[in-house]
C-alpha cells in the first residue's frame, strides 16, 4: 500500500522573530484581558506553540516581562527627536511622534494607564512603566525649561502648566486613538491642530511684527507716506 502523504512540517521561525512575536502577543493579551489573561497556555495557543516551547525562548515569566518592557521602550522612545535650535520645535516633534506611535499602536494607552503590566510575574513591569512615564515628563520639562531660559515661553506658560498641557493632550489623543482605530489620518490631523494651539499658548501668541518708532513714523510722513501718529 502506498504511504499516506505526511502533513507538511511547519517551518521553525528564527529565534528572534519568534521572540518578537511572543512579546507582541503577550502585550496584546495584557492590554485586552489584563494580567490574568496572560498565561502560558493562552500565549502558546495564540502563536501556535506548545506551552513548554514558550520557555525555550523565555525561561521565566519575569524574563518575558523584561522583554515586554524593552518593546514598549522601543516604541515610545526610538524616534525621540534630535535637539533642534528651538526647544519648542523640539517639543513639537516629540508630541507628533508620540501621538503617531499611539495612533499606530492604540493598545499602548491601555498598557500604560491600566497598571496591569505590574501584575505580571514578580511586578518588574511596574518599575519599567514608571520609568517610561518619568522619562517622558523629564523630556518635556527639559525642553520647556530651556525655552523659558531663552525667553521663548509666554507669560501664561510656566514649566508645570506647560508639562500638564502637553502630557494631557498626548493622553487625550491616545485615548481617542484607542476608540477611533478606523481613522488614523483624521487623528493625525487632529494632533497637528492641537499642537498648533499648544504652541501658540506656550509662546504666548503668534509672533508679532515690531512697530516702528515714533521718529521713523514722522520721517515716513514727511516723505509723503500716510502714516497715522
LOZA-136564 format. One record per residue (C-alpha): residue number from 1; residue in one letter; chain; x, y, z. Coordinates in steps of 0.2 Angstrom, whole numbers, plus 5000, padded with zeros to 4 digits. Layout:
(rec NUM A A (X Y Z))
...
***
This chain:
(rec 1 X A (5000 5000 5000))
(rec 2 X A (5006 5017 4996))
(rec 3 X A (5011 5028 5011))
(rec 4 X A (4999 5041 5016))
(rec 5 X A (5006 5059 5012))
(rec 6 X A (5013 5066 5028))
(rec 7 X A (5007 5083 5033))
(rec 8 X A (5020 5097 5029))
(rec 9 X A (5030 5101 5044))
(rec 10 X A (5028 5119 5049))
(rec 11 X A (5045 5128 5047))
(rec 12 X A (5053 5134 5063))
(rec 13 X A (5054 5153 5064))
(rec 14 X A (5070 5161 5068))
(rec 15 X A (5073 5163 5087))
(rec 16 X A (5072 5182 5086))
(rec 17 X A (5057 5183 5075))
(rec 18 X A (5048 5170 5087))
(rec 19 X A (5053 5180 5102))
(rec 20 X A (5046 5196 5095))
(rec 21 X A (5030 5188 5090))
(rec 22 X A (5028 5181 5108))
(rec 23 X A (5032 5198 5116))
(rec 24 X A (5019 5207 5105))
(rec 25 X A (5006 5194 5108))
(rec 26 X A (5009 5195 5127))
(rec 27 X A (5007 5214 5126))
(rec 28 X A (4991 5212 5117))
(rec 29 X A (4984 5199 5129))
(rec 30 X A (4988 5210 5144))
(rec 31 X A (4980 5225 5135))
(rec 32 X A (4964 5217 5131))
(rec 33 X A (4962 5204 5145))
(rec 34 X A (4973 5211 5159))
(rec 35 X A (4987 5202 5169))
(rec 36 X A (4976 5187 5172))
(rec 37 X A (4974 5185 5153))
(rec 38 X A (4992 5181 5150))
(rec 39 X A (4995 5163 5154))
(rec 40 X A (5007 5151 5145))
(rec 41 X A (4993 5141 5138))
(rec 42 X A (4984 5156 5130))
(rec 43 X A (5001 5164 5124))
(rec 44 X A (5006 5147 5116))
(rec 45 X A (4989 5145 5108))
(rec 46 X A (4989 5162 5101))
(rec 47 X A (5006 5159 5092))
(rec 48 X A (5004 5141 5088))
(rec 49 X A (5016 5133 5100))
(rec 50 X A (5016 5121 5115))
(rec 51 X A (5016 5128 5132))
(rec 52 X A (5033 5121 5135))
(rec 53 X A (5040 5129 5120))
(rec 54 X A (5037 5146 5127))
(rec 55 X A (5051 5143 5140))
(rec 56 X A (5064 5139 5127))
(rec 57 X A (5063 5157 5122))
(rec 58 X A (5059 5165 5139))
(rec 59 X A (5064 5154 5154))
(rec 60 X A (5053 5163 5166))
(rec 61 X A (5038 5175 5166))
(rec 62 X A (5049 5189 5173))
(rec 63 X A (5061 5187 5158))
(rec 64 X A (5046 5189 5146))
(rec 65 X A (5041 5204 5156))
(rec 66 X A (5058 5212 5154))
(rec 67 X A (5057 5209 5135))
(rec 68 X A (5039 5217 5135))
(rec 69 X A (5046 5232 5144))
(rec 70 X A (5060 5233 5131))
(rec 71 X A (5047 5233 5117))
(rec 72 X A (5037 5247 5125))
(rec 73 X A (5053 5257 5127))
(rec 74 X A (5057 5255 5109))
(rec 75 X A (5040 5260 5103))
(rec 76 X A (5040 5275 5114))
(rec 77 X A (5057 5282 5113))
(rec 78 X A (5066 5275 5097))
(rec 79 X A (5061 5291 5087))
(rec 80 X A (5065 5304 5100))
(rec 81 X A (5070 5320 5090))
(rec 82 X A (5087 5327 5089))
(rec 83 X A (5089 5344 5098))
(rec 84 X A (5084 5357 5085))
(rec 85 X A (5089 5375 5089))
(rec 86 X A (5071 5380 5096))
(rec 87 X A (5066 5369 5111))
(rec 88 X A (5048 5372 5107))
(rec 89 X A (5050 5365 5090))
(rec 90 X A (5059 5350 5098))
(rec 91 X A (5044 5348 5109))
(rec 92 X A (5033 5348 5094))
(rec 93 X A (5042 5334 5086))
(rec 94 X A (5041 5324 5102))
(rec 95 X A (5022 5327 5103))
(rec 96 X A (5019 5322 5085))
(rec 97 X A (5030 5307 5086))
(rec 98 X A (5022 5301 5102))
(rec 99 X A (5004 5304 5095))
(rec 100 X A (5009 5294 5079))
(rec 101 X A (5015 5280 5090))
(rec 102 X A (4999 5279 5100))
(rec 103 X A (4989 5280 5084))
(rec 104 X A (4998 5266 5076))
(rec 105 X A (4998 5255 5092))
(rec 106 X A (4981 5260 5100))
(rec 107 X A (4983 5247 5114))
(rec 108 X A (4998 5256 5121))
(rec 109 X A (4987 5268 5130))
(rec 110 X A (4979 5253 5139))
(rec 111 X A (4995 5246 5144))
(rec 112 X A (5002 5262 5151))
(rec 113 X A (4987 5268 5160))
(rec 114 X A (4979 5252 5167))
(rec 115 X A (4994 5246 5178))
(rec 116 X A (4990 5228 5173))
(rec 117 X A (5008 5225 5167))
(rec 118 X A (5013 5227 5186))
(rec 119 X A (5004 5211 5190))
(rec 120 X A (5013 5200 5178))
(rec 121 X A (5027 5190 5185))
(rec 122 X A (5035 5197 5201))
(rec 123 X A (5030 5215 5196))
(rec 124 X A (5045 5221 5187))
(rec 125 X A (5034 5229 5174))
(rec 126 X A (5028 5242 5186))
(rec 127 X A (5046 5249 5188))
(rec 128 X A (5048 5249 5169))
(rec 129 X A (5032 5259 5166))
(rec 130 X A (5035 5271 5179))
(rec 131 X A (5052 5274 5172))
(rec 132 X A (5044 5277 5155))
(rec 133 X A (5032 5290 5162))
(rec 134 X A (5046 5299 5171))
(rec 135 X A (5057 5299 5155))
(rec 136 X A (5043 5307 5145))
(rec 137 X A (5040 5320 5159))
(rec 138 X A (5058 5324 5160))
(rec 139 X A (5060 5327 5141))
(rec 140 X A (5045 5339 5141))
(rec 141 X A (5051 5348 5156))
(rec 142 X A (5069 5350 5150))
(rec 143 X A (5063 5357 5133))
(rec 144 X A (5051 5369 5142))
(rec 145 X A (5065 5374 5155))
(rec 146 X A (5077 5378 5140))
(rec 147 X A (5063 5388 5131))
(rec 148 X A (5060 5398 5147))
(rec 149 X A (5078 5402 5149))
(rec 150 X A (5079 5408 5132))
(rec 151 X A (5064 5419 5134))
(rec 152 X A (5053 5409 5122))
(rec 153 X A (5039 5405 5134))
(rec 154 X A (5024 5416 5135))
(rec 155 X A (5019 5424 5152))
(rec 156 X A (5005 5411 5155))
(rec 157 X A (5016 5395 5152))
(rec 158 X A (5026 5390 5167))
(rec 159 X A (5035 5374 5167))
(rec 160 X A (5022 5365 5177))
(rec 161 X A (5007 5371 5167))
(rec 162 X A (5016 5368 5150))
(rec 163 X A (5020 5350 5155))
(rec 164 X A (5002 5346 5160))
(rec 165 X A (4996 5354 5144))
(rec 166 X A (5007 5344 5133))
(rec 167 X A (5005 5327 5143))
(rec 168 X A (4987 5330 5144))
(rec 169 X A (4985 5332 5125))
(rec 170 X A (4995 5317 5122))
(rec 171 X A (4985 5306 5134))
(rec 172 X A (4968 5313 5127))
(rec 173 X A (4973 5310 5109))
(rec 174 X A (4979 5292 5114))
(rec 175 X A (4963 5288 5122))
(rec 176 X A (4954 5294 5106))
(rec 177 X A (4965 5283 5096))
(rec 178 X A (4960 5268 5106))
(rec 179 X A (4942 5271 5101))
(rec 180 X A (4944 5278 5083))
(rec 181 X A (4955 5264 5076))
(rec 182 X A (4947 5267 5059))
(rec 183 X A (4953 5285 5056))
(rec 184 X A (4972 5286 5059))
(rec 185 X A (4973 5301 5046))
(rec 186 X A (4960 5310 5055))
(rec 187 X A (4968 5308 5072))
(rec 188 X A (4985 5314 5065))
(rec 189 X A (4976 5329 5058))
(rec 190 X A (4968 5332 5075))
(rec 191 X A (4985 5331 5083))
(rec 192 X A (4993 5344 5071))
(rec 193 X A (4979 5356 5075))
(rec 194 X A (4981 5353 5094))
(rec 195 X A (4999 5356 5093))
(rec 196 X A (4997 5372 5084))
(rec 197 X A (4986 5378 5098))
(rec 198 X A (4998 5372 5111))
(rec 199 X A (5012 5380 5103))
(rec 200 X A (5003 5397 5102))
(rec 201 X A (4999 5395 5121))
(rec 202 X A (5017 5391 5125))
(rec 203 X A (5024 5405 5116))
(rec 204 X A (5011 5417 5122))
(rec 205 X A (5003 5421 5105))
(rec 206 X A (5009 5421 5087))
(rec 207 X A (5025 5431 5083))
(rec 208 X A (5021 5450 5081))
(rec 209 X A (5030 5462 5069))
(rec 210 X A (5038 5476 5079))
(rec 211 X A (5030 5493 5077))
(rec 212 X A (5042 5507 5070))
(rec 213 X A (5047 5520 5082))
(rec 214 X A (5038 5537 5083))
(rec 215 X A (5054 5545 5075))
(rec 216 X A (5053 5533 5060))
(rec 217 X A (5034 5536 5058))
(rec 218 X A (5037 5555 5057))
(rec 219 X A (5051 5553 5044))
(rec 220 X A (5039 5542 5033))
(rec 221 X A (5025 5555 5035))
(rec 222 X A (5037 5569 5028))
(rec 223 X A (5042 5558 5014))
(rec 224 X A (5024 5558 5008))
(rec 225 X A (5018 5541 5016))
(rec 226 X A (5001 5542 5025))
(rec 227 X A (5005 5536 5042))
(rec 228 X A (4994 5539 5057))
(rec 229 X A (5003 5547 5073))
***
